[in-house]
Amino acid sequence: MNIKLILYCLIIPFSIWVVTSSNLDKFFRKNKLAQIHSAYVVLSLILSYLIVNTLIDLHHTIINLL
């Protein structure tokens, strides 16, 4: 199985947990739940993309050094 897919499966729940634990509701107007949930999804996907690519690049760098 592709290592990126495994990392995404592990990191996406973690990034959702991190984003939802932050208090982003105060940046939106009241009763705008669709916008808040959309922002959570987008921020979670961005965060997971950055983490996975950082881990993959770090792995490739370490392999090339050895």
URNORRA-V951262 format. One record per pair of residues at least 24 apart in sequence whose C-alpha atoms are under 6 Angstrom apart, sorted by the first residue. I is the first residue (numbers start at 0). GAP is how many residues later the second one is. Records with the same first field share a line. If there is no record, write none. Layout:
I->GAP, GAP
This chain:
10->37
11->36
14->29, 33
15->28
